[in-house]
Structures are given as C-alpha cells and as structure tokens.
Amino acid sequence: DKPTGISSGEYIRKLKNFLTTEKVGHAGTLDPLATGLLIACLGQMTRFSDYLADLSKSYEVEILLGSQTNTGDIDGEEIKKTDFIPSENDIKKAIKNFIGKINQIPPIYSALKHKGKPLYKYAREGIDIKIEPRKILIHQIKFISYYENILKLEITCGKGAYIRVLAEAIAKKASSLGTVANLRRIKT
C-alpha cells in the first residue's frame, strides 16, 4: 500500500532494505501523489513484472473541477481556472465518451522515457517534446459521487492509461477544467 508523497521507485528501494538482499522491482508505476496497491516482485519473480504491469487496474479518483495544473494533479502549479462547474448530468454524459479504446497523449510530467531520459526531466528543464498519442483501453468508469466541485469516480483501465489525463479530458468534455486531487489504486 504505497503512501502519498513518494515515487514507486523510491518506495521499492525503501522496501528492499526490509525485505531482501535480492533484486526487487515493481509492476505498474504510481505517481508520487497516488496511493494504493503496488505489486513488489522479489528475486527471480522480477521477470514477471512486465506481465503483471500489463494487467487491468482499478482506481478511485477525486477530480477537482474548475482548475487545471501543469502536472494534472494538485501537486502542480495552477495554469487555468474557471468558475463554470458542470452539472452532474453533464458529467455523466461526458464520461460515456471515454469507455472503450481511446487515444491518449501521455503527460509531459511522467516517467515515460524519450531518448533514455524520463519526460518529467524535460518538463522541469522547460524543453518541449512532441509526444505521440497512444491507444489505451478504458473498461469502465463508475460514477461514485459529486459534491460541490469534487467528482469521485472508479476507473478500470488497461496498461498505459494516465488517470490525470483522463480526468482533464472528462472535465473538458463537460466544458470545464479538472485536476486530480486524490488517486488510489484499489485493484490490480
């Protein structure tokens, strides 16, 4: 159960000190803001980490509507703001557009690599990188609650889906802005 405020890699390195002297890896990166299930693989089982990372995952996400940050979550710097907060009905209509195979452009603040270097390092240096869209699969989006400007959803998706980008896209489809306030992986 990864806590907030630490990257998946840092968390696994800390676990290694307590678990084993063998190689330790993980299956499926969680952003520092995110909490929840992180599969740790020990020793020879690290060979299976790619297979495990390919499996579907489910998340509970809270989206703050009316605000957008440079990172897609509340750890980032606010870059846009709107007073327009969509209705619950508008949100439910917007969600329907994101079920199934969709194109998604990964965020510049991510651990994906370009020429061997994580994208977030380019972002911190102010270097623009052209990122190609990728096909991802969203199995299900369940509406949980909507109170004031906080939308809570449960999202089940395939490998490579960025919930931060999906949150922004859902908010945009509902004619607003959105950023992830809380993210928890609940199944994998």
Stockholm file with secondary structure:
# STOCKHOLM 1.0

chainA/1-188         DKPTGISSGEYIRKLKNFLTTEKVGHAGTLDPLATGLLIACLGQMTRFSDYLADLSKSYEVEILLGSQTNTGDIDGEEIKKTDFIPSENDIKKAIKNFIGKINQIPPIYSALKHKGKPLYKYAREGIDIKIEPRKILIHQIKFISYYENILKLEITCGKGAYIRVLAEAIAKKASSLGTVANLRRIKT
#=GR chainA/1-188 SS CBCTTSCHHHHHHHHHHHHCSSCEEEESCCCTTCEECCEEEEGGGGGGHHHHHTSCEEEEEEEEETEEESSSBTTSCEEEECSCCCCHHHHHHHHGGGSEEEEECCCSSSSCEETTEEHHHHHHTTCCCCCCCEEEEEEEEEEEEEETTEEEEEEEECTTCCHHHHHHHHHHHTTSCEEEEEEEEEEC
#=GC SS_cons         CBCTTSCHHHHHHHHHHHHCSSCEEEESCCCTTCEECCEEEEGGGGGGHHHHHTSCEEEEEEEEETEEESSSBTTSCEEEECSCCCCHHHHHHHHGGGSEEEEECCCSSSSCEETTEEHHHHHHTTCCCCCCCEEEEEEEEEEEEEETTEEEEEEEECTTCCHHHHHHHHHHHTTSCEEEEEEEEEEC
//
